[in-house]
Amino acid sequence: MALKITVIGTGYLGATHAAAMAELGFEVLALDIVREKIEMLERGETPMYEPGLEELLRRHVAGFEGSSGRLRFTQDWAEVGAFGDVHFVCVNTPQKHGEYACDMSYVESAVASLAPHLTRPALVVGKSTVPVGSADRLARTIAALAPVGEEAELAWNPEFLREGFAVQDTLHPDRIVVGVRSERAETLLRQVYETPVAEGTPFVVTDFPTAELVKTSANSFLATKISFINAMAEVCEAADGDVAKLAEAIGYDDRIGKKFLRAGIGFGGGCLPKDIRAFMARAGELGADQALTFLREIDSVNMRQRGRMVELARQELGGGSFLGKRIAVLGATFKPDSDDVRDSPALNVAGQIHLQGGQVTVYDPKGMENARRLFPTLGYADSALDAVRGADAVLHLTEWREFRDLDPAALGEVATDRLILDGRNALDPELWRKAGWTYRAMGRPTA
């Protein structure tokens, strides 16, 4: 008999997972407690920009021409319990207000709401990023509340989605990690992921704590690599070196690799910053806080980059006040191919310059609406050309392809001064200099 799958929570992770499970051939029922989210998804629309996701939804949500009809939505926990063989919990785990620790209330509420409706054998699978030790506690909750008793099991299957590549990462993951306590749980998850495993995706079976640690460890490693090259950019500034050439040279060492070695204004978004902080907090609770003290400096280096970008702009504009200066900011999202502005370094820099008296105009290909909601006092333009018009300096702060493809000569015609500060080390310095621009980037004083 074909497995039936439910997905609890239809945010970024849940909506993507539900659509991908339908694409893999499963009947899927997704639940959310927010009616507006469900209505939007039933229209084949998503609350966030993610390349390919709306097309995937419309292939499977009932009502669209040629749709498989395999994906439905509900707010009824009893319907979810009766429908599903495998229940994926995909709710948010934000940072607690005023603390480093992770807020587990959404996950705990989801499990407590689902468990009383598990009246037949089922597997509950956590995908949310949680502090190590959470799965063991949640397994006890399910055992206590599920009418079917021990036949309602828990497994942990962390997500590794990259914003901008979430559909690809779900359908063709680079690895699948499952924390299980029984052969039955492993067998069910092998059935769920049969297609990607057949394509060659590694399937790693482990215990609960290890599965929980994989995601936070991976994010901490990436954060460390990003902050390392940003720390090297500081040294290069002081020594008149070129951090881009430094990164190229060390990247040829296959023990290090080239990825995530582009110096700039640092990382942001809804995952990396809060995940490394929650990891530090949990290590402290476990009595292993000294093991992760280095993550404090990683976080500190990352946050310092934003202020360094503001200071670089001030220096290049003469070293005085931003008052009376017009600044164009290219980019608002924390990364390209997304409309996510959560903890965006680009908007943070724009906001700091604005607070210090600069007249800031922002343009982003996809993040304008979210940026306006978060920073309503900044100026916004409908195009890069309009943002640059009359600017004394242009700050490139999110590495969208659209910005790499800009014509420096055309922008130079409308700018007051041809000064470009590349906060992502992603533009071609020679191209901009040939068009008469002064090009600066952090860690490249002589580039």
N, C-alpha and C positions, 0 to 999 in steps of 0.2 A: 504494500500500500504506500502511495506517495506521501511523503512528509508534508504537513501543513505548518506554516511558519507565522508567528506573530512578531511584531516589532513594537515595543513600548517606547513612546517618545518619537516625535517626527520633526525634530530640529535638524541641524546639519547632518549629524551622524545617522539618525534614525531614518530620515527621508531617503538618504542615499542608500542605506542598507536595505530598506524595504523595496525600493525600485530594483536594486541589483539582485535581490533574492527572486523577484518575479522574473527578471531577465534570465536567471539560471533555471527557470522552469517551475518554480514552486508557487502554490497558492499562498497568498500573503494577506494577512489582516493586520493593519497598523492602527495603534491607539494613541490618541493624545487627549489631554484634558482641556486643551484650548480649542474651542469649536472653530475659531477663525483660521487656525492652521490647517485643520482638516478640510474646510471648505476651499481654501486656496489650493491644496494639493489635489482635491477632486476636480478642480478646474485645470489641472496640469500645470500649475504655477508653483514656484518655490519662494519661501520667505527670504532666501539668500541667492546670490549669483554663484553658480557653480557650473562650469562648462559641461554640456552634455546631459545634465540632470533632468531638465524639463523635457527634453526629447525622450529620455528613458522612461520618465513617468507616463508620458502620453502613449507610449507603446504598450502599457500594461494597465493603466487606470481605465475602468469601464466608461464607455460613452464616447471615446475617440475612435475615429474611423480606422479600422485595421487593428484595434487594440486587442490584446490577449484577454483582457478583463481579469487577469490574475491578481490584481492589487486592489484591495478595498480598505476603507477606513471606518473607524468606529470610536465611540466614547464609552462603550459598554464593557466593563471588566468581565462580566459573566459570559458575554459573547466571545471574548478573547480566550477565556479559560476553556470554554467548550470547543473552540475551533482548533487550537494549536497543539502540535506535538513538541515543537521547539519554540520557546519564547525568548526573544532577544531584548535585553534591557539596554536602551540607548539614550538615557536621559543625561542631563547636564550635571557636571560636578564643578561648580565655580569655586573661586577662592572665597573663604569666609570674610565678611566685612571686618576690616581692622585687624585681620590675622593672616598668617601665612598658610594656615591649615585649609584643607579641602572641605567644602560644604557637602556632606553626604545626604542631606535631607531629601533630595529628589529621588535618589536611588533607593533609599530606605522606604520612602512613601510608595514608590512603584512596586517594590517587592511585597510590601505589606498589603497593598491593594490587590495584587495578582494572586498571591498564595491561597487565600480562602476560596478561590474559584478553580483550583486545580483538583478536580474530582476524578481524573484518570491519569495514568502514567504520563509524565511530561519532563522535559529538560528546560530549565531556566538558564539562560546564558548571559552573563554580564559582559557588556562591551565597553561600558563607561570607564574612564580613567579614575582609579580609586586608590586610596592609601593601602599599602600592603597590610593584610590582616582582615580586610573588609569582607572578602569572600567567605571566610570561615564563619564570621558572625551572621552574614546573610543566609548561609546554608542552614544555620540553626533556626533562623526566623521562618524559612520555608518549611522545615521539618515540623515546627510547632504549629503553623497555621494551615498547612495544606490538608484537606480532608483525605487525600490519597496517601498521606504519610510519607514513608521513605521512597515511594515510587515517584515522588516529585524531587528531582535532583537539581543541583546547581553545577554549572561549569563556568570557567572564566576564559574569555576569548578577546583579548585587548584589540582595539582598532589602531591602525597605523595610517590613517588618511592624511594626505597632504592637500590643503585647500588649493583648488585649481586643478587637482588630479584625482579627486575623490572617487569618481565613477571608475576610472582605470584602476585605482588602488583597491577597490572593492571586488571588481570582476577579475582582475589579474594581479593579485597581491604578491609582493616579493617574499612574504612568508606568512604562514598561519600558525599562531600560537594558541594552544588550548590547555588550560589547567583543569584537570578532571580527577574524579575519585573512583571511577568505575569503568569497566570495559564498555558497558552500555552507553555511557556518556560519550566516550571516544568514538564508538561506532556511529552514533547519531551525527556527530559533528563531521566525521569522515563522509557521511552521506550528504550533508549540507554542502560541503566544499568539494564534492567529488570532481566537478568540472575543473576548477583551478588546479587541484592536486594532479589530475590527469595531464594537465598542461606543463607540469613540472614544478609547481609552487611547493617549496618545502613545508612539511606539516610537523610542527614541533609539539610533542606531548610532554606536559610537565605537571607539577603540583600547583595548588592555588597560589602560594606566596610568590613562586617564581614567575608565574603568568602575570601576576599583578605588578611585579617589579620590572618586567621587560619594557613596558611602555615608558615608565618614568626614567628608567636607565637610558633608554634610547634618546629620549628628549634631553636628558642631562648631558649626554655625550655630544649631541649636536650643539647644544647651547655652549658647551665648553669649547668646541672647535671654533664657533663663531666669535666668542669673546677672546679666544687666543689670538686670532688674526687681527682683531681690533686692538688688542694690547700691543701687538707688533706694529700696528699703524702708529700708535703713540711713540714708540721707540724710533720708528722711521722718521717721523716728524722732527724729533729731537736730533737725529743723526744725519738728516738730509738723504735718507734712503727712499726707495720706492717699494711700497708694500705690495703692489700688484706684481712686480717682478719677483719679489721675495716669495709670494704665494705660489707663483708659477714654478719657481725652482724647487720649493719643498714639496709641491704637489706631485712632482714626478716620482717621488718616493712612494711606492705602492703600499707601504705601511701607513702612510698618512693620507694619500689620495687628494684629488683636486677639489672635491665638492665641499661647499660651505667654507671656502677660504677666500671669500671676497670681502675685504674690509669695507666698513660703512657705518651707518647710523644704528646698526644693531637689530635685534629681533624683537618682535612684539606678537600681537594676536591673542587669541583666547586660550592657547594651549601651553606653549613653551614657558612663558613667564610664570603662570600660576602652577604649572606642573612641577617645575624645579623648586618653587617655594613650598609646595605641599610635601614634596619629597624630603626637604630639609626638616620640616615640622614633624613628619612622621618618624624620621630617623631619631630625632630628639626624644619622642615618646618611647621609642624602643631602646633608648640608652645608647644609640650608636651615632649621636650627633657629631662627634669628632670626625667620623668617616666622611661627612659631607660638608665640612666647613668651607672647603674650596668653592662650593656652589654659591656661597655668599659673595665671594669676589667675582665669580662669573656674572652674577646678577648686577653687581656694582659696576663692573666694566661695561656691561651692556647699557645700563641706564646713563652712565657717564658720556656715552657716545652722543647722546642727544644734545647735551649741553655743549660738547665740543663742536658740534656742527653749528650751533648758534654762535659760538665764539669765532669760528672760522669765517662765518658770514660777516660778523662785526669787523674783524681785522681787514677783510678784503674790501669793505666799504669805508675804510679809513680809520677804523679803530674807535670811533665815537659812538654816539647814540643812533638808534634805528629811527628816531623821530624824523619824519619827512621823507623817509626812504620807502620806495615801492618794491616789494618782494614778490616774485612769482614762485609758487611752489607747485612742482609737477609731481603729483602723487598724493593720495590721501589714505589709501588702504595699507595694511601692514605688509602686504606682499602683492605681486601681480596676479591676474586671473582670479580675482576675488573681489567681493564688495565689503569685506570685513574690515572695520576700522577699530576694532577692540584693541586697546593698548597700542595704537599705531605710532611708531616712532616719527613718521612723516607729519602726522597731525600734531604730535607733541612739540616738534620743532616749530611748526607753523604757529602754534598757539603761544609758545614762549616769545617768538619774535613779535607777534601781535601785542602781547602784554607789555613788551618793552618799547612800544610806540611805532613799530613798523606797520605799513599798510600792506597787508598780505592778501594775495589773490591765489586761490587754489583751483587746480583742475585735475580730475582723475577720470579715467574712462568708465569706471563702474561704481565708484564709491561716493559720488557726490551727495546723493540723498542721505545716506547714513552719516556722512561728514557734517552736513548742514544740521542734522538733528543734534549731533554731539558738540559742534563748535559753531553755533548760529551767528556769532559775531565776526567770523572771518569772511572775507570776500570770496566769491566763487565765479568762475568763468565757464563758458560753454565749450571752450576748446583750448588747446595749448597756446595757440597763437593769441587768443584773446587774453589769456592769463599773463603772457609775456609783454603785451602791449604797454609801453611806458615804464617797464621795470628797470630798476637800478641793478638788480641781481636776480638770477634764476637759480633756484635750488631744485635739483633732481633727486627726489626722495623715495620713489617707488619705481622699481625697474620694469615697467611695462614695455612691451615690444614697441608700442606706438611711440614712446619717447626715444627709443634707440633709433627709430626710423625717421625722426624729425629732420627737417632741412635747416641746419644752423644758419645758412645765409638768409633764408626767409624770416627766421626768428630775429636775426640781427637787424633786419629792416625796421622792425616795430619796437625793439627794446631801446630804452634810453642809454643804457651802458651794456656792452657785450661781456658780461661776467657770468660764467656758469660754474656752480659749485655742485659737484657730482657726489651726492651722499651715498651712492651705491657702487661707485667704481665700475659702472656698467657702460658708460659712453666712451666713444673713441676720441681721446684727447687731440690727436692730429687733425681729425675731421673738423672739430670745433675751432682749433687754432687757425687752420687755413681760412676759416670764414671770419677771422678777426676777433674771436672770443678769447678772453683770459679764462683758462680752464684750471680749476683747483679741485682736489679731492683729498680726503683725510689720508695721511700716510704717504702722500706723493708730492712733496714740496718741489721736487725737481722733474716731475713727470712731463 
